[in-house]
């Protein structure tokens, strides 16, 4: 599989999103099987977070915090050197009064040690601030992350869900204070949800940061498994983890018009809509990897197999225009 870079890290073009591990949709045994299948299929980038587990899918469940990391730790006891490992800190456990979570230096130091223990490893390759924390100066957060890099607990640092302005501020502070720069941003991007193309992707290009898209398959809509008029099965993200308003929008007539247009464009070129969704995301040089989640055996391998198609810049622009045209026409 093609490899690209996030800072000094070399990652595979398709990564495995581990946010479903340890939830009702994906128990421990299934999760372990998926991780091993993903690595065997050539996926060498695993992305998780301290909050992922049943607490992530159901915030009222206090037992699920860290379960995804614990499950990964089971696999990584024998396969740690086969993957680039990313995790995140900053989310607050449900019901916590404020002692845990956020982007303070105190919590960054504590959170990394807890993650390393759950993951059963001595280092995290990419450590990411999960959410902006406006109550903490960015120089405090970057200073703490610098300590973790110096201690060998972290190799590179990144962020998720920051605005373009927050990225600019973080870079200015890092340069002024001699602190580690954020090498990557994770934010939502897929063929249906393209807002990041407006400011975030250009900001990453300008700052020399990697842009790592999440929700690449629009909660499964871009896998091609849903059809107009069909009712989504229980046990899927669209039934268990997406609210009614989002589900209604994804299953609208307009959405299926767009999906059918994409499917036809891909089929004319001998490909599936899943392959198109991944190829379109990998077209910009600032995107090093596509993090695709999996909750069932076979999904990660299918995602890995779908990444061989490469769009030309002209083809990527044509697909974007196809979706933008349907937006304007109300299709």
Beta strands, then each sheet from edge to edge (+ up, - down):
strand 1: 3-6
strand 2: 9-12
strand 3: 14-17
strand 4: 45-47
strand 5: 84-89
strand 6: 124-129
strand 7: 154-160
strand 8: 184-188
strand 9: 210-214
strand 10: 290-293
sheet 1: 1+ 2-
sheet 2: 9+ 8+ 7+ 6+ 5+ 4+ 3+ 10+
end
